[in-house]
Amino acid sequence: MILDLSCVLSEQHTPIDTNLPVEMEVFHYDQRNYRITEKSSMHLRIVYAENKRLTISGSCDVAVIIPCDRCLEDVEVKIPLDFHKKISVDPAHADQSDELDETNFIDGYNLDVEQLFCNELLVGWPTKILCRDDCKGICSVCGQNLNEGTCDCEDTGLDPRMSVIRDVFKNFKEV
């Protein structure tokens, strides 16, 4: 969805305060597709600051299906988006200031709401996803989900250099 910024950038500098529907059903990230299960409308407030600079504030609630990092089961993760950005729409000064945010979602007098949504979803993306705190993961040999049961694989993960210490413990093990 494209939002026209001409009323904000005109001489009257009329601010925009609106709720826009989030149309995205699937989020593409890191060569994978993540299904969006819940989303609220995105509230945007755009105000002219000065010298062709804008202040963009917004909020939205999103729920995305992401696989657990240990067992790969699908988990619904709620990601609240709440942002406040200062940007410049002047192409001559956009790259010169460190205090301004990136503007890949603005093209001339148009704001790409979907690109802004994607950027903010990336910022809010969780670093670790677990289906539960005590998730056991999957067996590295057979792929069995260890939360659902055990597997009959031998423990081949022992370092052969540690065999002497393992033998010491076996010899002095009390019966």
C-alpha positions as protocol buffer text, in pm:
chain_id: "A"
residue {
  index: 1
  type: MET
  ca { x: 0 y: 0 z: 0 }
}
residue {
  index: 2
  type: ILE
  ca { x: 135 y: 342 z: -98 }
}
residue {
  index: 3
  type: LEU
  ca { x: 61 y: 644 z: 122 }
}
residue {
  index: 4
  type: ASP
  ca { x: 79 y: 988 z: -40 }
}
residue {
  index: 5
  type: LEU
  ca { x: 289 y: 1234 z: 165 }
}
residue {
  index: 6
  type: SER
  ca { x: 215 y: 1544 z: -42 }
}
residue {
  index: 7
  type: CYS
  ca { x: -20 y: 1694 z: 219 }
}
residue {
  index: 8
  type: VAL
  ca { x: 253 y: 1669 z: 485 }
}
residue {
  index: 9
  type: LEU
  ca { x: 523 y: 1810 z: 258 }
}
residue {
  index: 10
  type: SER
  ca { x: 307 y: 2091 z: 115 }
}
residue {
  index: 11
  type: GLU
  ca { x: 310 y: 2447 z: 250 }
}
residue {
  index: 12
  type: GLN
  ca { x: 34 y: 2371 z: 503 }
}
residue {
  index: 13
  type: HIS
  ca { x: 221 y: 2069 z: 648 }
}
residue {
  index: 14
  type: THR
  ca { x: -99 y: 1886 z: 737 }
}
residue {
  index: 15
  type: PRO
  ca { x: -6 y: 1586 z: 956 }
}
residue {
  index: 16
  type: ILE
  ca { x: -132 y: 1239 z: 873 }
}
residue {
  index: 17
  type: ASP
  ca { x: -291 y: 1035 z: 1152 }
}
residue {
  index: 18
  type: THR
  ca { x: -444 y: 718 z: 1016 }
}
residue {
  index: 19
  type: ASN
  ca { x: -503 y: 347 z: 1065 }
}
residue {
  index: 20
  type: LEU
  ca { x: -407 y: 133 z: 767 }
}
residue {
  index: 21
  type: PRO
  ca { x: -479 y: -238 z: 720 }
}
residue {
  index: 22
  type: VAL
  ca { x: -180 y: -471 z: 698 }
}
residue {
  index: 23
  type: GLU
  ca { x: -230 y: -665 z: 376 }
}
residue {
  index: 24
  type: MET
  ca { x: 68 y: -900 z: 407 }
}
residue {
  index: 25
  type: GLU
  ca { x: -23 y: -1267 z: 470 }
}
residue {
  index: 26
  type: VAL
  ca { x: 328 y: -1418 z: 444 }
}
residue {
  index: 27
  type: PHE
  ca { x: 654 y: -1260 z: 559 }
}
residue {
  index: 28
  type: HIS
  ca { x: 962 y: -1349 z: 351 }
}
residue {
  index: 29
  type: TYR
  ca { x: 1281 y: -1349 z: 559 }
}
residue {
  index: 30
  type: ASP
  ca { x: 1612 y: -1533 z: 535 }
}
residue {
  index: 31
  type: GLN
  ca { x: 1497 y: -1735 z: 231 }
}
residue {
  index: 32
  type: ARG
  ca { x: 1194 y: -1869 z: 421 }
}
residue {
  index: 33
  type: ASN
  ca { x: 826 y: -1786 z: 435 }
}
residue {
  index: 34
  type: TYR
  ca { x: 656 y: -1720 z: 768 }
}
residue {
  index: 35
  type: ARG
  ca { x: 276 y: -1715 z: 787 }
}
residue {
  index: 36
  type: ILE
  ca { x: 119 y: -1417 z: 960 }
}
residue {
  index: 37
  type: THR
  ca { x: -175 y: -1545 z: 1167 }
}
residue {
  index: 38
  type: GLU
  ca { x: -289 y: -1227 z: 1342 }
}
residue {
  index: 39
  type: LYS
  ca { x: -240 y: -861 z: 1266 }
}
residue {
  index: 40
  type: SER
  ca { x: -397 y: -540 z: 1379 }
}
residue {
  index: 41
  type: SER
  ca { x: -423 y: -235 z: 1162 }
}
residue {
  index: 42
  type: MET
  ca { x: -112 y: -19 z: 1161 }
}
residue {
  index: 43
  type: HIS
  ca { x: -157 y: 319 z: 1325 }
}
residue {
  index: 44
  type: LEU
  ca { x: 64 y: 580 z: 1157 }
}
residue {
  index: 45
  type: ARG
  ca { x: 126 y: 940 z: 1252 }
}
residue {
  index: 46
  type: ILE
  ca { x: 342 y: 1145 z: 1017 }
}
residue {
  index: 47
  type: VAL
  ca { x: 437 y: 1501 z: 1111 }
}
residue {
  index: 48
  type: TYR
  ca { x: 654 y: 1754 z: 930 }
}
residue {
  index: 49
  type: ALA
  ca { x: 955 y: 1849 z: 1144 }
}
residue {
  index: 50
  type: GLU
  ca { x: 1157 y: 2104 z: 941 }
}
residue {
  index: 51
  type: ASN
  ca { x: 1390 y: 2120 z: 640 }
}
residue {
  index: 52
  type: LYS
  ca { x: 1212 y: 1836 z: 455 }
}
residue {
  index: 53
  type: ARG
  ca { x: 1233 y: 1609 z: 758 }
}
residue {
  index: 54
  type: LEU
  ca { x: 948 y: 1396 z: 883 }
}
residue {
  index: 55
  type: THR
  ca { x: 871 y: 1223 z: 1209 }
}
residue {
  index: 56
  type: ILE
  ca { x: 694 y: 890 z: 1163 }
}
residue {
  index: 57
  type: SER
  ca { x: 539 y: 711 z: 1460 }
}
residue {
  index: 58
  type: GLY
  ca { x: 348 y: 389 z: 1441 }
}
residue {
  index: 59
  type: SER
  ca { x: 228 y: 78 z: 1614 }
}
residue {
  index: 60
  type: CYS
  ca { x: 88 y: -260 z: 1518 }
}
residue {
  index: 61
  type: ASP
  ca { x: 50 y: -606 z: 1674 }
}
residue {
  index: 62
  type: VAL
  ca { x: 147 y: -912 z: 1470 }
}
residue {
  index: 63
  type: ALA
  ca { x: 154 y: -1288 z: 1534 }
}
residue {
  index: 64
  type: VAL
  ca { x: 379 y: -1502 z: 1313 }
}
residue {
  index: 65
  type: ILE
  ca { x: 428 y: -1881 z: 1290 }
}
residue {
  index: 66
  type: ILE
  ca { x: 801 y: -1948 z: 1344 }
}
residue {
  index: 67
  type: PRO
  ca { x: 965 y: -2291 z: 1393 }
}
residue {
  index: 68
  type: CYS
  ca { x: 1122 y: -2368 z: 1732 }
}
residue {
  index: 69
  type: ASP
  ca { x: 1501 y: -2339 z: 1721 }
}
residue {
  index: 70
  type: ARG
  ca { x: 1547 y: -2677 z: 1893 }
}
residue {
  index: 71
  type: CYS
  ca { x: 1270 y: -2911 z: 1777 }
}
residue {
  index: 72
  type: LEU
  ca { x: 1140 y: -2731 z: 1465 }
}
residue {
  index: 73
  type: GLU
  ca { x: 776 y: -2743 z: 1582 }
}
residue {
  index: 74
  type: ASP
  ca { x: 568 y: -2442 z: 1475 }
}
residue {
  index: 75
  type: VAL
  ca { x: 524 y: -2173 z: 1740 }
}
residue {
  index: 76
  type: GLU
  ca { x: 295 y: -1872 z: 1720 }
}
residue {
  index: 77
  type: VAL
  ca { x: 500 y: -1570 z: 1828 }
}
residue {
  index: 78
  type: LYS
  ca { x: 342 y: -1234 z: 1902 }
}
residue {
  index: 79
  type: ILE
  ca { x: 556 y: -941 z: 1792 }
}
residue {
  index: 80
  type: PRO
  ca { x: 443 y: -594 z: 1901 }
}
residue {
  index: 81
  type: LEU
  ca { x: 566 y: -321 z: 1669 }
}
residue {
  index: 82
  type: ASP
  ca { x: 608 y: 27 z: 1812 }
}
residue {
  index: 83
  type: PHE
  ca { x: 839 y: 269 z: 1633 }
}
residue {
  index: 84
  type: HIS
  ca { x: 939 y: 632 z: 1610 }
}
residue {
  index: 85
  type: LYS
  ca { x: 1152 y: 746 z: 1316 }
}
residue {
  index: 86
  type: LYS
  ca { x: 1308 y: 1070 z: 1200 }
}
residue {
  index: 87
  type: ILE
  ca { x: 1371 y: 1073 z: 827 }
}
residue {
  index: 88
  type: SER
  ca { x: 1466 y: 1319 z: 554 }
}
residue {
  index: 89
  type: VAL
  ca { x: 1290 y: 1326 z: 218 }
}
residue {
  index: 90
  type: ASP
  ca { x: 1556 y: 1558 z: 74 }
}
residue {
  index: 91
  type: PRO
  ca { x: 1782 y: 1333 z: -139 }
}
residue {
  index: 92
  type: ALA
  ca { x: 2075 y: 1574 z: -102 }
}
residue {
  index: 93
  type: HIS
  ca { x: 2084 y: 1546 z: 279 }
}
residue {
  index: 94
  type: ALA
  ca { x: 1951 y: 1194 z: 337 }
}
residue {
  index: 95
  type: ASP
  ca { x: 2294 y: 1027 z: 365 }
}
residue {
  index: 96
  type: GLN
  ca { x: 2471 y: 1303 z: 558 }
}
residue {
  index: 97
  type: SER
  ca { x: 2314 y: 1274 z: 902 }
}
residue {
  index: 98
  type: ASP
  ca { x: 2373 y: 996 z: 1153 }
}
residue {
  index: 99
  type: GLU
  ca { x: 2067 y: 1092 z: 1357 }
}
residue {
  index: 100
  type: LEU
  ca { x: 1823 y: 1001 z: 1078 }
}
residue {
  index: 101
  type: ASP
  ca { x: 1684 y: 657 z: 1006 }
}
residue {
  index: 102
  type: GLU
  ca { x: 1706 y: 478 z: 672 }
}
residue {
  index: 103
  type: THR
  ca { x: 1443 y: 566 z: 414 }
}
residue {
  index: 104
  type: ASN
  ca { x: 1414 y: 266 z: 181 }
}
residue {
  index: 105
  type: PHE
  ca { x: 1034 y: 284 z: 227 }
}
residue {
  index: 106
  type: ILE
  ca { x: 1004 y: 638 z: 82 }
}
residue {
  index: 107
  type: ASP
  ca { x: 1017 y: 715 z: -287 }
}
residue {
  index: 108
  type: GLY
  ca { x: 965 y: 1084 z: -359 }
}
residue {
  index: 109
  type: TYR
  ca { x: 634 y: 1183 z: -198 }
}
residue {
  index: 110
  type: ASN
  ca { x: 518 y: 822 z: -151 }
}
residue {
  index: 111
  type: LEU
  ca { x: 556 y: 603 z: 155 }
}
residue {
  index: 112
  type: ASP
  ca { x: 547 y: 225 z: 100 }
}
residue {
  index: 113
  type: VAL
  ca { x: 358 y: 102 z: 407 }
}
residue {
  index: 114
  type: GLU
  ca { x: 438 y: -265 z: 336 }
}
residue {
  index: 115
  type: GLN
  ca { x: 814 y: -196 z: 321 }
}
residue {
  index: 116
  type: LEU
  ca { x: 793 y: 4 z: 644 }
}
residue {
  index: 117
  type: PHE
  ca { x: 604 y: -288 z: 803 }
}
residue {
  index: 118
  type: CYS
  ca { x: 873 y: -535 z: 683 }
}
residue {
  index: 119
  type: ASN
  ca { x: 1152 y: -317 z: 821 }
}
residue {
  index: 120
  type: GLU
  ca { x: 988 y: -291 z: 1162 }
}
residue {
  index: 121
  type: LEU
  ca { x: 907 y: -662 z: 1170 }
}
residue {
  index: 122
  type: LEU
  ca { x: 1277 y: -736 z: 1109 }
}
residue {
  index: 123
  type: VAL
  ca { x: 1374 y: -505 z: 1395 }
}
residue {
  index: 124
  type: GLY
  ca { x: 1126 y: -674 z: 1629 }
}
residue {
  index: 125
  type: TRP
  ca { x: 1211 y: -1029 z: 1514 }
}
residue {
  index: 126
  type: PRO
  ca { x: 1304 y: -1249 z: 1815 }
}
residue {
  index: 127
  type: THR
  ca { x: 1654 y: -1393 z: 1826 }
}
residue {
  index: 128
  type: LYS
  ca { x: 1562 y: -1725 z: 1992 }
}
residue {
  index: 129
  type: ILE
  ca { x: 1233 y: -1911 z: 1949 }
}
residue {
  index: 130
  type: LEU
  ca { x: 1146 y: -2199 z: 2180 }
}
residue {
  index: 131
  type: CYS
  ca { x: 819 y: -2392 z: 2190 }
}
residue {
  index: 132
  type: ARG
  ca { x: 867 y: -2417 z: 2568 }
}
residue {
  index: 133
  type: ASP
  ca { x: 1150 y: -2342 z: 2811 }
}
residue {
  index: 134
  type: ASP
  ca { x: 1246 y: -2707 z: 2863 }
}
residue {
  index: 135
  type: CYS
  ca { x: 1243 y: -2806 z: 2493 }
}
residue {
  index: 136
  type: LYS
  ca { x: 1475 y: -3106 z: 2443 }
}
residue {
  index: 137
  type: GLY
  ca { x: 1520 y: -3057 z: 2068 }
}
residue {
  index: 138
  type: ILE
  ca { x: 1576 y: -3335 z: 1815 }
}
residue {
  index: 139
  type: CYS
  ca { x: 1819 y: -3627 z: 1800 }
}
residue {
  index: 140
  type: SER
  ca { x: 2119 y: -3533 z: 1590 }
}
residue {
  index: 141
  type: VAL
  ca { x: 2136 y: -3887 z: 1447 }
}
residue {
  index: 142
  type: CYS
  ca { x: 1780 y: -3991 z: 1362 }
}
residue {
  index: 143
  type: GLY
  ca { x: 1587 y: -3665 z: 1390 }
}
residue {
  index: 144
  type: GLN
  ca { x: 1342 y: -3788 z: 1655 }
}
residue {
  index: 145
  type: ASN
  ca { x: 1167 y: -3507 z: 1843 }
}
residue {
  index: 146
  type: LEU
  ca { x: 1292 y: -3573 z: 2198 }
}
residue {
  index: 147
  type: ASN
  ca { x: 991 y: -3390 z: 2347 }
}
residue {
  index: 148
  type: GLU
  ca { x: 766 y: -3667 z: 2209 }
}
residue {
  index: 149
  type: GLY
  ca { x: 985 y: -3961 z: 2312 }
}
residue {
  index: 150
  type: THR
  ca { x: 1333 y: -4106 z: 2324 }
}
residue {
  index: 151
  type: CYS
  ca { x: 1523 y: -4270 z: 2043 }
}
residue {
  index: 152
  type: ASP
  ca { x: 1738 y: -4587 z: 2032 }
}
residue {
  index: 153
  type: CYS
  ca { x: 2044 y: -4419 z: 1884 }
}
residue {
  index: 154
  type: GLU
  ca { x: 2381 y: -4481 z: 2046 }
}
residue {
  index: 155
  type: ASP
  ca { x: 2550 y: -4179 z: 2197 }
}
residue {
  index: 156
  type: THR
  ca { x: 2823 y: -4133 z: 1937 }
}
residue {
  index: 157
  type: GLY
  ca { x: 2895 y: -3778 z: 2042 }
}
residue {
  index: 158
  type: LEU
  ca { x: 3165 y: -3874 z: 2293 }
}
residue {
  index: 159
  type: ASP
  ca { x: 3515 y: -3759 z: 2215 }
}
residue {
  index: 160
  type: PRO
  ca { x: 3747 y: -4063 z: 2182 }
}
residue {
  index: 161
  type: ARG
  ca { x: 4022 y: -3874 z: 2366 }
}
residue {
  index: 162
  type: MET
  ca { x: 3801 y: -3879 z: 2675 }
}
residue {
  index: 163
  type: SER
  ca { x: 3772 y: -4262 z: 2677 }
}
residue {
  index: 164
  type: VAL
  ca { x: 4036 y: -4294 z: 2951 }
}
residue {
  index: 165
  type: ILE
  ca { x: 3834 y: -4076 z: 3187 }
}
residue {
  index: 166
  type: ARG
  ca { x: 3515 y: -4267 z: 3097 }
}
residue {
  index: 167
  type: ASP
  ca { x: 3695 y: -4596 z: 3184 }
}
residue {
  index: 168
  type: VAL
  ca { x: 3806 y: -4453 z: 3520 }
}
residue {
  index: 169
  type: PHE
  ca { x: 3448 y: -4375 z: 3610 }
}
residue {
  index: 170
  type: LYS
  ca { x: 3331 y: -4719 z: 3495 }
}
residue {
  index: 171
  type: ASN
  ca { x: 3596 y: -4898 z: 3704 }
}
residue {
  index: 172
  type: PHE
  ca { x: 3521 y: -4709 z: 4026 }
}
residue {
  index: 173
  type: LYS
  ca { x: 3146 y: -4711 z: 3986 }
}
residue {
  index: 174
  type: GLU
  ca { x: 2973 y: -4847 z: 4293 }
}
residue {
  index: 175
  type: VAL
  ca { x: 2719 y: -5115 z: 4232 }
}
